[in-house]
Amino acid sequence: MEKIKRLFLYLIISKYLDMFKFLSYNASKLKKGATMEFIKEIYPENMKNIKVNIEKFLELYNNGKCVLVDVREPYEVAVWQLNFGLKIPARELPENLDKLPKDKIIITACPGKERSNCSAMYLRSKGFDARYLEDGLLGLMGYLKSSKAKEIKIGE
């Protein structure tokens, strides 16, 4: 059983390290000891701490406790966009860390959850309290259609 756990952990770590290449992640820039803390964070039992469902996102957002970061590419945003949150493509996060508030939870989002999950992990490695939107932007838009759109406070 222990071998299976180690293999599973290795596969998870490999997956996330590959994703971080996409984000120009450089493990050598982590402080000594930070790598082990980061690895502990991506252990399966802890993964629930980095995702947030739509209802929890709306609660946090409406109470001013989080900011949404749309990590899609500009050509995707040009087709359909949100009228709230920040727009920073995942690959540009390293150059734009100064645009993110340190006093709020950062919720990353993309149409699904692949880029947003990777982006949240990257931001966590940089000291942010970051999570990803579990159902993605498509899920959020599906939830907010029609009269449910009144559930999010925009510009208030």
DRENTORKOL-3810 file (N, C-alpha, C; in nm, 4 decimals):
REM DRENTORKOL-3810
@n.u->0.0824; n.v->-0.1201; n.w->0.0000; ca.u->0.0000; ca.v->0.0000; ca.w->0.0000; c.u->0.0870; c.v->0.1269; c.w->0.0000
@n.u->0.1960; n.v->0.1230; n.w->0.0773; ca.u->0.2852; ca.v->0.2379; ca.w->0.0834; c.u->0.3481; c.v->0.2665; c.w->-0.0536
@n.u->0.3823; n.v->0.1613; n.w->-0.1285; ca.u->0.4380; ca.v->0.1801; ca.w->-0.2623; c.u->0.3372; c.v->0.2473; c.w->-0.3541
@n.u->0.2117; n.v->0.2099; n.w->-0.3412; ca.u->0.1061; ca.v->0.2701; ca.w->-0.4233; c.u->0.0923; c.v->0.4176; c.w->-0.3896
@n.u->0.0957; n.v->0.4505; n.w->-0.2600; ca.u->0.0857; ca.v->0.5912; ca.w->-0.2191; c.u->0.2023; c.v->0.6720; c.w->-0.2752
@n.u->0.3243; n.v->0.6158; n.w->-0.2662; ca.u->0.4409; ca.v->0.6868; ca.w->-0.3174; c.u->0.4334; c.v->0.7040; c.w->-0.4687
@n.u->0.3884; n.v->0.6010; n.w->-0.5382; ca.u->0.3737; ca.v->0.6091; ca.w->-0.6834; c.u->0.2701; c.v->0.7147; c.w->-0.7198
@n.u->0.1580; n.v->0.7147; n.w->-0.6498; ca.u->0.0521; ca.v->0.8126; ca.w->-0.6740; c.u->0.1051; c.v->0.9540; c.w->-0.6503
@n.u->0.1777; n.v->0.9746; n.w->-0.5405; ca.u->0.2348; ca.v->1.1048; ca.w->-0.5104; c.u->0.3337; c.v->1.1462; c.w->-0.6194
@n.u->0.4172; n.v->1.0514; n.w->-0.6642; ca.u->0.5122; ca.v->1.0797; ca.w->-0.7708; c.u->0.4397; c.v->1.1238; c.w->-0.8978
@n.u->0.3314; n.v->1.0540; n.w->-0.9332; ca.u->0.2558; ca.v->1.0895; ca.w->-1.0538; c.u->0.1946; c.v->1.2279; c.w->-1.0410
@n.u->0.1416; n.v->1.2602; n.w->-0.9251; ca.u->0.0824; ca.v->1.3936; ca.w->-0.9028; c.u->0.1897; c.v->1.5005; c.w->-0.9140
@n.u->0.3018; n.v->1.4780; n.w->-0.8469; ca.u->0.4108; ca.v->1.5767; ca.w->-0.8512; c.u->0.4594; c.v->1.5946; c.w->-0.9947
@n.u->0.4767; n.v->1.4857; n.w->-1.0677; ca.u->0.5212; ca.v->1.4936; ca.w->-1.2068; c.u->0.4238; c.v->1.5744; c.w->-1.2904
@n.u->0.2935; n.v->1.5500; n.w->-1.2698; ca.u->0.1914; ca.v->1.6234; ca.w->-1.3443; c.u->0.2018; c.v->1.7726; c.w->-1.3170
@n.u->0.2146; n.v->1.8111; n.w->-1.1888; ca.u->0.2194; ca.v->1.9521; ca.w->-1.1556; c.u->0.3502; c.v->2.0167; c.w->-1.1979
@n.u->0.4594; n.v->1.9452; n.w->-1.1902; ca.u->0.5850; ca.v->2.0034; ca.w->-1.2364; c.u->0.5808; c.v->2.0274; c.w->-1.3865
@n.u->0.5185; n.v->1.9362; n.w->-1.4620; ca.u->0.5013; ca.v->1.9591; ca.w->-1.6057; c.u->0.4154; c.v->2.0820; c.w->-1.6309
@n.u->0.3093; n.v->2.0977; n.w->-1.5527; ca.u->0.2233; ca.v->2.2149; ca.w->-1.5688; c.u->0.2994; c.v->2.3425; c.w->-1.5376
@n.u->0.3884; n.v->2.3370; n.w->-1.4378; ca.u->0.4614; ca.v->2.4571; ca.w->-1.4014; c.u->0.5591; c.v->2.5004; c.w->-1.5092
@n.u->0.6046; n.v->2.4083; n.w->-1.5915; ca.u->0.6888; ca.v->2.4474; ca.w->-1.7043; c.u->0.6108; c.v->2.5432; c.w->-1.7929
@n.u->0.4831; n.v->2.5150; n.w->-1.8089; ca.u->0.3939; ca.v->2.6016; ca.w->-1.8862; c.u->0.3872; c.v->2.7404; c.w->-1.8257
@n.u->0.4006; n.v->2.7498; n.w->-1.6963; ca.u->0.3933; ca.v->2.8790; ca.w->-1.6272; c.u->0.5308; c.v->2.9401; c.w->-1.6008
@n.u->0.6323; n.v->2.8850; n.w->-1.6660; ca.u->0.7695; ca.v->2.9306; ca.w->-1.6441; c.u->0.8111; c.v->2.9157; c.w->-1.4985
@n.u->0.7632; n.v->2.8104; n.w->-1.4368; ca.u->0.7960; ca.v->2.7825; ca.w->-1.2970; c.u->0.9415; c.v->2.7419; c.w->-1.2862
@n.u->1.0101; n.v->2.7947; n.w->-1.1885; ca.u->1.1512; ca.v->2.7622; ca.w->-1.1685; c.u->1.1696; c.v->2.7179; c.w->-1.0243
@n.u->1.1778; n.v->2.5874; n.w->-1.0031; ca.u->1.1862; ca.v->2.5317; ca.w->-0.8679; c.u->1.3086; c.v->2.5822; c.w->-0.7928
@n.u->1.4130; n.v->2.6192; n.w->-0.8630; ca.u->1.5341; ca.v->2.6651; ca.w->-0.7947; c.u->1.5125; c.v->2.7981; c.w->-0.7231
@n.u->1.4072; n.v->2.8703; n.w->-0.7569; ca.u->1.3806; ca.v->2.9994; ca.w->-0.6936; c.u->1.3085; c.v->2.9840; c.w->-0.5594
@n.u->1.2593; n.v->2.8635; n.w->-0.5307; ca.u->1.1938; ca.v->2.8415; ca.w->-0.4025; c.u->1.2973; c.v->2.8446; c.w->-0.2901
@n.u->1.2577; n.v->2.8996; n.w->-0.1758; ca.u->1.3469; ca.v->2.9010; ca.w->-0.0612; c.u->1.3671; c.v->2.7589; c.w->-0.0111
@n.u->1.4785; n.v->2.7373; n.w->0.0553; ca.u->1.5081; ca.v->2.6048; ca.w->0.1088; c.u->1.3946; c.v->2.5640; c.w->0.2027
@n.u->1.3441; n.v->2.4445; n.w->0.1860; ca.u->1.2344; ca.v->2.3958; ca.w->0.2692; c.u->1.0983; c.v->2.4219; c.w->0.2081
@n.u->1.0879; n.v->2.5217; n.w->0.1224; ca.u->0.9589; ca.v->2.5548; ca.w->0.0611; c.u->0.9139; c.v->2.4446; c.w->-0.0334
@n.u->1.0101; n.v->2.3772; n.w->-0.0963; ca.u->0.9745; ca.v->2.2693; ca.w->-0.1888; c.u->0.8994; c.v->2.1589; c.w->-0.1165
@n.u->0.9473; n.v->2.1192; n.w->0.0018; ca.u->0.8794; ca.v->2.0133; ca.w->0.0768; c.u->0.7401; c.v->2.0580; c.w->0.1209
@n.u->0.7264; n.v->2.1823; n.w->0.1632; ca.u->0.5941; ca.v->2.2320; ca.w->0.2027; c.u->0.4993; c.v->2.2302; c.w->0.0836
@n.u->0.5519; n.v->2.2677; n.w->-0.0326; ca.u->0.4719; ca.v->2.2672; ca.w->-0.1533; c.u->0.4283; c.v->2.1252; c.w->-0.1881
@n.u->0.5204; n.v->2.0291; n.w->-0.1792; ca.u->0.4874; ca.v->1.8902; ca.w->-0.2092; c.u->0.3824; c.v->1.8380; c.w->-0.1126
@n.u->0.3918; n.v->1.8725; n.w->0.0157; ca.u->0.2905; ca.v->1.8296; ca.w->0.1141; c.u->0.1536; c.v->1.8848; c.w->0.0761
@n.u->0.1520; n.v->2.0047; n.w->0.0225; ca.u->0.0260; ca.v->2.0697; ca.w->-0.0133; c.u->-0.0459; c.v->1.9984; c.w->-0.1268
@n.u->0.0276; n.v->1.9357; n.w->-0.2183; ca.u->-0.0389; ca.v->1.8704; ca.w->-0.3300; c.u->-0.0685; c.v->1.7234; c.w->-0.3040
@n.u->-0.0494; n.v->1.6791; n.w->-0.1826; ca.u->-0.0880; ca.v->1.5432; ca.w->-0.1452; c.u->-0.2403; c.v->1.5343; c.w->-0.1519
@n.u->-0.2972; n.v->1.4240; n.w->-0.1981; ca.u->-0.4424; ca.v->1.4150; ca.w->-0.2234; c.u->-0.5328; c.v->1.4673; c.w->-0.1117
@n.u->-0.4991; n.v->1.4396; n.w->0.0131; ca.u->-0.5852; ca.v->1.4865; ca.w->0.1227; c.u->-0.5909; c.v->1.6385; c.w->0.1322
@n.u->-0.4875; n.v->1.7055; n.w->0.0845; ca.u->-0.4818; ca.v->1.8512; ca.w->0.0945; c.u->-0.5357; c.v->1.9228; c.w->-0.0288
@n.u->-0.5615; n.v->1.8496; n.w->-0.1355; ca.u->-0.6060; ca.v->1.9122; ca.w->-0.2598; c.u->-0.7401; c.v->1.9836; c.w->-0.2432
@n.u->-0.8231; n.v->1.9376; n.w->-0.1514; ca.u->-0.9534; ca.v->2.0020; ca.w->-0.1313; c.u->-0.9381; c.v->2.1468; c.w->-0.0839
@n.u->-0.8219; n.v->2.1809; n.w->-0.0290; ca.u->-0.7981; ca.v->2.3154; ca.w->0.0205; c.u->-0.7676; c.v->2.4164; c.w->-0.0896
@n.u->-0.7496; n.v->2.3696; n.w->-0.2116; ca.u->-0.7137; ca.v->2.4643; ca.w->-0.3170; c.u->-0.8241; c.v->2.4822; c.w->-0.4207
@n.u->-0.9388; n.v->2.4246; n.w->-0.3958; ca.u->-1.0500; ca.v->2.4466; ca.w->-0.4891; c.u->-1.1674; c.v->2.5072; c.w->-0.4135
@n.u->-1.2484; n.v->2.5799; n.w->-0.4882; ca.u->-1.3655; ca.v->2.6442; ca.w->-0.4290; c.u->-1.4826; c.v->2.6258; c.w->-0.5252
@n.u->-1.5979; n.v->2.5910; n.w->-0.4700; ca.u->-1.7151; ca.v->2.5746; ca.w->-0.5566; c.u->-1.7805; c.v->2.7104; c.w->-0.5825
@n.u->-1.8775; n.v->2.7128; n.w->-0.6689; ca.u->-1.9401; ca.v->2.8388; ca.w->-0.7116; c.u->-2.0070; c.v->2.9110; c.w->-0.5956
@n.u->-2.0808; n.v->2.8381; n.w->-0.5139; ca.u->-2.1514; ca.v->2.9014; ca.w->-0.4014; c.u->-2.0528; c.v->2.9676; c.w->-0.3053
@n.u->-1.9435; n.v->2.8982; n.w->-0.2736; ca.u->-1.8428; ca.v->2.9542; ca.w->-0.1826; c.u->-1.7738; c.v->3.0737; c.w->-0.2484
@n.u->-1.7451; n.v->3.0633; n.w->-0.3784; ca.u->-1.6854; ca.v->3.1761; ca.w->-0.4490; c.u->-1.7744; c.v->3.2990; c.w->-0.4384
@n.u->-1.9052; n.v->3.2833; n.w->-0.4660; ca.u->-1.9974; ca.v->3.3967; ca.w->-0.4603; c.u->-2.0015; c.v->3.4580; c.w->-0.3206
@n.u->-1.9993; n.v->3.3740; n.w->-0.2187; ca.u->-1.9985; ca.v->3.4235; ca.w->-0.0802; c.u->-1.8726; c.v->3.5052; c.w->-0.0537
@n.u->-1.7568; n.v->3.4504; n.w->-0.0897; ca.u->-1.6300; ca.v->3.5211; ca.w->-0.0692; c.u->-1.6247; c.v->3.6501; c.w->-0.1502
@n.u->-1.6646; n.v->3.6432; n.w->-0.2775; ca.u->-1.6588; ca.v->3.7594; ca.w->-0.3661; c.u->-1.7533; c.v->3.8702; c.w->-0.3178
@n.u->-1.8742; n.v->3.8327; n.w->-0.2862; ca.u->-1.9732; ca.v->3.9321; ca.w->-0.2428; c.u->-1.9377; c.v->3.9963; c.w->-0.1096
@n.u->-1.8572; n.v->3.9294; n.w->-0.0297; ca.u->-1.8132; ca.v->3.9851; ca.w->0.0992; c.u->-1.6754; c.v->4.0508; c.w->0.0900
@n.u->-1.6231; n.v->4.0659; n.w->-0.0329; ca.u->-1.4956; ca.v->4.1345; ca.w->-0.0534; c.u->-1.3745; c.v->4.0581; c.w->-0.0029
@n.u->-1.3854; n.v->3.9271; n.w->0.0111; ca.u->-1.2754; ca.v->3.8475; ca.w->0.0657; c.u->-1.1879; c.v->3.7820; c.w->-0.0409
@n.u->-1.2293; n.v->3.7926; n.w->-0.1673; ca.u->-1.1488; ca.v->3.7306; ca.w->-0.2731; c.u->-1.1544; c.v->3.8161; c.w->-0.3993
@n.u->-1.0625; n.v->3.7856; n.w->-0.4879; ca.u->-1.0626; ca.v->3.8458; ca.w->-0.6206; c.u->-1.0543; c.v->3.7315; c.w->-0.7213
@n.u->-1.1297; n.v->3.7430; n.w->-0.8286; ca.u->-1.1266; ca.v->3.6428; ca.w->-0.9345; c.u->-1.0208; c.v->3.6826; c.w->-1.0367
@n.u->-0.9386; n.v->3.5866; n.w->-1.0774; ca.u->-0.8386; ca.v->3.6109; ca.w->-1.1820; c.u->-0.8693; c.v->3.5167; c.w->-1.2978
@n.u->-0.9111; n.v->3.5745; n.w->-1.4080; ca.u->-0.9393; ca.v->3.5018; ca.w->-1.5318; c.u->-0.8049; c.v->3.4766; c.w->-1.5985
@n.u->-0.7639; n.v->3.3494; n.w->-1.6066; ca.u->-0.6301; ca.v->3.3168; ca.w->-1.6590; c.u->-0.6321; c.v->3.2739; c.w->-1.8053
@n.u->-0.7422; n.v->3.3039; n.w->-1.8754; ca.u->-0.7502; ca.v->3.2681; ca.w->-2.0174; c.u->-0.6630; c.v->3.3613; c.w->-2.1009
@n.u->-0.6367; n.v->3.3170; n.w->-2.2228; ca.u->-0.5602; ca.v->3.3961; ca.w->-2.3183; c.u->-0.6460; c.v->3.5116; c.w->-2.3715
@n.u->-0.5828; n.v->3.6210; n.w->-2.4156; ca.u->-0.6585; ca.v->3.7366; ca.w->-2.4652; c.u->-0.7562; c.v->3.7020; c.w->-2.5782
@n.u->-0.7194; n.v->3.6114; n.w->-2.6678; ca.u->-0.8106; ca.v->3.5767; ca.w->-2.7766; c.u->-0.9359; c.v->3.5056; c.w->-2.7241
@n.u->-0.9247; n.v->3.4348; n.w->-2.6127; ca.u->-1.0428; ca.v->3.3727; ca.w->-2.5520; c.u->-1.1312; c.v->3.4784; c.w->-2.4865
@n.u->-1.0682; n.v->3.5706; n.w->-2.4163; ca.u->-1.1418; ca.v->3.6781; ca.w->-2.3492; c.u->-1.2124; c.v->3.7660; c.w->-2.4521
@n.u->-1.1519; n.v->3.7838; n.w->-2.5687; ca.u->-1.2128; ca.v->3.8666; ca.w->-2.6730; c.u->-1.3450; c.v->3.8084; c.w->-2.7216
@n.u->-1.3583; n.v->3.6777; n.w->-2.7158; ca.u->-1.4817; ca.v->3.6125; ca.w->-2.7618; c.u->-1.5920; c.v->3.6265; c.w->-2.6574
@n.u->-1.5596; n.v->3.6019; n.w->-2.5310; ca.u->-1.6556; ca.v->3.6232; ca.w->-2.4222; c.u->-1.5776; c.v->3.6557; c.w->-2.2953
@n.u->-1.6278; n.v->3.7557; n.w->-2.2249; ca.u->-1.5552; ca.v->3.7999; ca.w->-2.1071; c.u->-1.6474; c.v->3.8308; c.w->-1.9905
@n.u->-1.5865; n.v->3.8367; n.w->-1.8746; ca.u->-1.6568; ca.v->3.8719; ca.w->-1.7516; c.u->-1.6474; c.v->4.0222; c.w->-1.7324
@n.u->-1.7426; n.v->4.0770; n.w->-1.6629; ca.u->-1.7388; ca.v->4.2198; ca.w->-1.6323; c.u->-1.6916; c.v->4.2446; c.w->-1.4899
@n.u->-1.6165; n.v->4.1502; n.w->-1.4360; ca.u->-1.5596; ca.v->4.1643; ca.w->-1.3021; c.u->-1.4319; c.v->4.0805; c.w->-1.2958
@n.u->-1.3496; n.v->4.1103; n.w->-1.1995; ca.u->-1.2259; ca.v->4.0346; ca.w->-1.1806; c.u->-1.1109; c.v->4.0870; c.w->-1.2650
@n.u->-0.9948; n.v->4.0262; n.w->-1.2439; ca.u->-0.8743; ca.v->4.0611; ca.w->-1.3181; c.u->-0.8561; c.v->3.9653; c.w->-1.4351
@n.u->-0.7942; n.v->4.0125; n.w->-1.5384; ca.u->-0.7657; ca.v->3.9294; ca.w->-1.6562; c.u->-0.6138; c.v->3.9223; c.w->-1.6728
@n.u->-0.5561; n.v->3.8092; n.w->-1.6304; ca.u->-0.4119; ca.v->3.7884; ca.w->-1.6431; c.u->-0.3919; c.v->3.6469; c.w->-1.6968
@n.u->-0.3472; n.v->3.6330; n.w->-1.8214; ca.u->-0.3239; ca.v->3.4986; ca.w->-1.8750; c.u->-0.2272; c.v->3.4202; c.w->-1.7859
@n.u->-0.2498; n.v->3.2907; n.w->-1.7748; ca.u->-0.1672; ca.v->3.2056; ca.w->-1.6883; c.u->-0.0186; c.v->3.2227; c.w->-1.7162
@n.u->0.0178; n.v->3.2276; n.w->-1.8428; ca.u->0.1605; ca.v->3.2372; ca.w->-1.8765; c.u->0.2216; c.v->3.3716; c.w->-1.8379
@n.u->0.1361; n.v->3.4722; n.w->-1.8074; ca.u->0.1861; ca.v->3.6044; ca.w->-1.7689; c.u->0.1808; c.v->3.6287; c.w->-1.6182
@n.u->0.1383; n.v->3.5293; n.w->-1.5423; ca.u->0.1316; ca.v->3.5466; ca.w->-1.3970; c.u->0.2658; c.v->3.5842; c.w->-1.3344
@n.u->0.3767; n.v->3.5189; n.w->-1.3725; ca.u->0.5040; ca.v->3.5534; ca.w->-1.3078; c.u->0.5406; c.v->3.7021; c.w->-1.3172
@n.u->0.5047; n.v->3.7680; n.w->-1.4276; ca.u->0.5374; ca.v->3.9100; ca.w->-1.4443; c.u->0.4336; c.v->4.0016; c.w->-1.3813
@n.u->0.3238; n.v->3.9475; n.w->-1.3323; ca.u->0.2150; ca.v->4.0315; ca.w->-1.2823; c.u->0.1769; c.v->4.0037; c.w->-1.1371
@n.u->0.2656; n.v->3.9445; n.w->-1.0618; ca.u->0.2360; ca.v->3.9143; ca.w->-0.9214; c.u->0.2049; c.v->4.0401; c.w->-0.8413
@n.u->0.2668; n.v->4.1525; n.w->-0.8801; ca.u->0.2447; ca.v->4.2775; ca.w->-0.8082; c.u->0.1030; c.v->4.3331; c.w->-0.8268
@n.u->0.0279; n.v->4.2817; n.w->-0.9229; ca.u->-0.1102; ca.v->4.3264; ca.w->-0.9455; c.u->-0.2103; c.v->4.2505; c.w->-0.8587
@n.u->-0.1621; n.v->4.1500; n.w->-0.7860; ca.u->-0.2510; ca.v->4.0666; ca.w->-0.7054; c.u->-0.2474; c.v->4.1089; c.w->-0.5592
@n.u->-0.3644; n.v->4.1218; n.w->-0.4976; ca.u->-0.3668; ca.v->4.1606; ca.w->-0.3563; c.u->-0.3198; c.v->4.0460; c.w->-0.2666
@n.u->-0.2388; n.v->4.0787; n.w->-0.1665; ca.u->-0.1912; ca.v->3.9783; ca.w->-0.0707; c.u->-0.2922; c.v->3.9583; c.w->0.0426
@n.u->-0.3863; n.v->4.0508; n.w->0.0570; ca.u->-0.4808; ca.v->4.0443; ca.w->0.1691; c.u->-0.6137; c.v->3.9786; c.w->0.1330
@n.u->-0.6233; n.v->3.9219; n.w->0.0126; ca.u->-0.7469; ca.v->3.8550; ca.w->-0.0295; c.u->-0.7122; c.v->3.7181; c.w->-0.0872
@n.u->-0.8114; n.v->3.6317; n.w->-0.0877; ca.u->-0.7960; ca.v->3.5019; ca.w->-0.1518; c.u->-0.8005; c.v->3.5245; c.w->-0.3025
@n.u->-0.7091; n.v->3.4636; n.w->-0.3736; ca.u->-0.7070; ca.v->3.4724; ca.w->-0.5191; c.u->-0.7769; c.v->3.3470; c.w->-0.5727
@n.u->-0.8841; n.v->3.3671; n.w->-0.6493; ca.u->-0.9545; ca.v->3.2555; ca.w->-0.7122; c.u->-0.9218; c.v->3.2612; c.w->-0.8611
@n.u->-0.8497; n.v->3.1604; n.w->-0.9090; ca.u->-0.8164; ca.v->3.1555; ca.w->-1.0507; c.u->-0.9254; c.v->3.0801; c.w->-1.1260
@n.u->-0.9480; n.v->3.1200; n.w->-1.2505; ca.u->-1.0544; ca.v->3.0564; ca.w->-1.3282; c.u->-1.0206; c.v->3.0546; c.w->-1.4764
@n.u->-1.0614; n.v->2.9472; n.w->-1.5403; ca.u->-1.0526; ca.v->2.9299; ca.w->-1.6848; c.u->-1.1802; c.v->2.8554; c.w->-1.7240
@n.u->-1.2028; n.v->2.8240; n.w->-1.8501; ca.u->-1.3288; ca.v->2.7564; ca.w->-1.8850; c.u->-1.3535; c.v->2.6282; c.w->-1.8060
@n.u->-1.2516; n.v->2.5484; n.w->-1.7871; ca.u->-1.2649; ca.v->2.4244; ca.w->-1.7096; c.u->-1.1956; c.v->2.4406; c.w->-1.5765
@n.u->-1.0868; n.v->2.3667; n.w->-1.5580; ca.u->-1.0094; ca.v->2.3857; ca.w->-1.4362; c.u->-0.8616; c.v->2.3537; c.w->-1.4534
@n.u->-0.8199; n.v->2.3186; n.w->-1.5730; ca.u->-0.6820; ca.v->2.2798; ca.w->-1.5936; c.u->-0.5848; c.v->2.3948; c.w->-1.5688
@n.u->-0.5995; n.v->2.5027; n.w->-1.6427; ca.u->-0.5087; ca.v->2.6171; ca.w->-1.6254; c.u->-0.5276; c.v->2.6840; c.w->-1.4905
@n.u->-0.6523; n.v->2.6915; n.w->-1.4443; ca.u->-0.6771; ca.v->2.7585; ca.w->-1.3166; c.u->-0.6179; c.v->2.6793; c.w->-1.2007
@n.u->-0.6239; n.v->2.5475; n.w->-1.2060; ca.u->-0.5647; ca.v->2.4636; ca.w->-1.1022; c.u->-0.4136; c.v->2.4863; c.w->-1.0987
@n.u->-0.3517; n.v->2.4807; n.w->-1.2137; ca.u->-0.2078; ca.v->2.5020; ca.w->-1.2250; c.u->-0.1701; c.v->2.6428; c.w->-1.1788
@n.u->-0.2490; n.v->2.7405; n.w->-1.2169; ca.u->-0.2229; ca.v->2.8797; ca.w->-1.1787; c.u->-0.2337; c.v->2.8986; c.w->-1.0280
@n.u->-0.3339; n.v->2.8378; n.w->-0.9678; ca.u->-0.3506; ca.v->2.8478; ca.w->-0.8219; c.u->-0.2306; c.v->2.7852; c.w->-0.7509
@n.u->-0.1856; n.v->2.6702; n.w->-0.8001; ca.u->-0.0686; ca.v->2.6055; ca.w->-0.7386; c.u->0.0554; c.v->2.6941; c.w->-0.7524
@n.u->0.0714; n.v->2.7559; n.w->-0.8673; ca.u->0.1845; ca.v->2.8459; ca.w->-0.8876; c.u->0.1778; c.v->2.9625; c.w->-0.7888
@n.u->0.0604; n.v->3.0246; n.w->-0.7772; ca.u->0.0453; ca.v->3.1386; ca.w->-0.6868; c.u->0.0673; c.v->3.0976; c.w->-0.5412
@n.u->0.0231; n.v->2.9789; n.w->-0.5049; ca.u->0.0471; ca.v->2.9304; ca.w->-0.3689; c.u->0.1971; c.v->2.9152; c.w->-0.3436
@n.u->0.2704; n.v->2.8704; n.w->-0.4448; ca.u->0.4155; ca.v->2.8555; ca.w->-0.4287; c.u->0.4835; c.v->2.9909; c.w->-0.4117
@n.u->0.4147; n.v->3.0973; n.w->-0.4514; ca.u->0.4676; ca.v->3.2331; ca.w->-0.4384; c.u->0.4131; c.v->3.3050; c.w->-0.3145
@n.u->0.3422; n.v->3.2324; n.w->-0.2293; ca.u->0.2968; ca.v->3.2902; ca.w->-0.1024; c.u->0.1556; c.v->3.3448; c.w->-0.1006
@n.u->0.0808; n.v->3.3308; n.w->-0.2082; ca.u->-0.0569; ca.v->3.3797; ca.w->-0.2119; c.u->-0.1523; c.v->3.2739; c.w->-0.1582
@n.u->-0.2619; n.v->3.3191; n.w->-0.1006; ca.u->-0.3706; ca.v->3.2283; ca.w->-0.0627; c.u->-0.4558; c.v->3.2149; c.w->-0.1888
@n.u->-0.4233; n.v->3.1176; n.w->-0.2703; ca.u->-0.4887; ca.v->3.1016; ca.w->-0.4004; c.u->-0.5633; c.v->2.9696; c.w->-0.4070
@n.u->-0.6744; n.v->2.9741; n.w->-0.4775; ca.u->-0.7563; ca.v->2.8555; ca.w->-0.5018; c.u->-0.8081; c.v->2.8657; c.w->-0.6446
@n.u->-0.8628; n.v->2.7563; n.w->-0.6957; ca.u->-0.9183; ca.v->2.7611; ca.w->-0.8302; c.u->-1.0681; c.v->2.7342; c.w->-0.8248
@n.u->-1.1397; n.v->2.7888; n.w->-0.9217; ca.u->-1.2844; ca.v->2.7711; ca.w->-0.9310; c.u->-1.3112; c.v->2.6309; c.w->-0.9839
@n.u->-1.3644; n.v->2.5482; n.w->-0.8971; ca.u->-1.3805; ca.v->2.4050; ca.w->-0.9247; c.u->-1.4604; c.v->2.3758; c.w->-1.0516
@n.u->-1.5657; n.v->2.4481; n.w->-1.0767; ca.u->-1.6494; ca.v->2.4235; ca.w->-1.1944; c.u->-1.6139; c.v->2.5126; c.w->-1.3130
@n.u->-1.5089; n.v->2.5919; n.w->-1.2996; ca.u->-1.4622; ca.v->2.6749; ca.w->-1.4086; c.u->-1.5574; c.v->2.7885; c.w->-1.4441
@n.u->-1.5142; n.v->2.8689; n.w->-1.5396; ca.u->-1.5952; ca.v->2.9818; ca.w->-1.5842; c.u->-1.7231; c.v->2.9365; c.w->-1.6543
@n.u->-1.7161; n.v->2.8246; n.w->-1.7254; ca.u->-1.8376; ca.v->2.7751; ca.w->-1.7908; c.u->-1.9422; c.v->2.7355; c.w->-1.6866
@n.u->-1.8967; n.v->2.6729; n.w->-1.5792; ca.u->-1.9871; ca.v->2.6381; ca.w->-1.4702; c.u->-2.0444; c.v->2.7623; c.w->-1.4031
@n.u->-1.9592; n.v->2.8625; n.w->-1.3815; ca.u->-2.0040; ca.v->2.9869; ca.w->-1.3197; c.u->-2.1077; c.v->3.0572; c.w->-1.4076
@n.u->-2.0808; n.v->3.0651; n.w->-1.5379; ca.u->-2.1756; ca.v->3.1305; ca.w->-1.6278; c.u->-2.3080; c.v->3.0531; c.w->-1.6343
@n.u->-2.2995; n.v->2.9209; n.w->-1.6325; ca.u->-2.4208; ca.v->2.8392; ca.w->-1.6294; c.u->-2.5014; c.v->2.8641; c.w->-1.5029
@n.u->-2.4314; n.v->2.8790; n.w->-1.3917; ca.u->-2.4984; ca.v->2.9044; ca.w->-1.2640; c.u->-2.5625; c.v->3.0426; c.w->-1.2609
@n.u->-2.4930; n.v->3.1419; n.w->-1.3169; ca.u->-2.5399; ca.v->3.2808; ca.w->-1.3090; c.u->-2.6371; c.v->3.3216; c.w->-1.4196
@n.u->-2.6804; n.v->3.2277; n.w->-1.5008; ca.u->-2.7709; ca.v->3.2665; ca.w->-1.6088; c.u->-2.9080; c.v->3.3057; c.w->-1.5519
@n.u->-2.9737; n.v->3.3900; n.w->-1.6270; ca.u->-3.1084; ca.v->3.4364; ca.w->-1.5936; c.u->-3.1084; c.v->3.5142; c.w->-1.4621
@n.u->-3.2069; n.v->3.4946; n.w->-1.3791; ca.u->-3.2213; ca.v->3.5749; ca.w->-1.2578; c.u->-3.1125; c.v->3.5475; c.w->-1.1541
@n.u->-3.0412; n.v->3.4368; n.w->-1.1673; ca.u->-2.9319; ca.v->3.4071; ca.w->-1.0727; c.u->-2.8173; c.v->3.5072; c.w->-1.0879
@n.u->-2.8116; n.v->3.5790; n.w->-1.1991; ca.u->-2.7061; ca.v->3.6789; ca.w->-1.2203; c.u->-2.7108; c.v->3.7862; c.w->-1.1118
@n.u->-2.8245; n.v->3.8011; n.w->-1.0488; ca.u->-2.8386; ca.v->3.9004; ca.w->-0.9413; c.u->-2.7629; c.v->3.8597; c.w->-0.8155
@n.u->-2.7145; n.v->3.7358; n.w->-0.8102; ca.u->-2.6465; ca.v->3.6866; ca.w->-0.6907; c.u->-2.5038; c.v->3.7373; c.w->-0.6758
@n.u->-2.4478; n.v->3.7963; n.w->-0.7812; ca.u->-2.3111; ca.v->3.8477; ca.w->-0.7696; c.u->-2.3154; c.v->4.0007; c.w->-0.7665
@n.u->-2.2395; n.v->4.0547; n.w->-0.6740; ca.u->-2.2339; ca.v->4.2002; ca.w->-0.6576; c.u->-2.1211; c.v->4.2563; c.w->-0.7434
@n.u->-2.1589; n.v->4.3264; n.w->-0.8492; ca.u->-2.0606; ca.v->4.3866; ca.w->-0.9395; c.u->-2.0640; c.v->4.5376; c.w->-0.9240
@n.u->-1.9464; n.v->4.5947; n.w->-0.8959; ca.u->-1.9360; ca.v->4.7399; ca.w->-0.8881; c.u->-2.0104; c.v->4.8024; c.w->-0.7724
@n.u->-2.0303; n.v->4.7270; n.w->-0.6676; ca.u->-2.0993; ca.v->4.7844; ca.w->-0.5497; c.u->-2.0020; c.v->4.8121; c.w->-0.4388
END
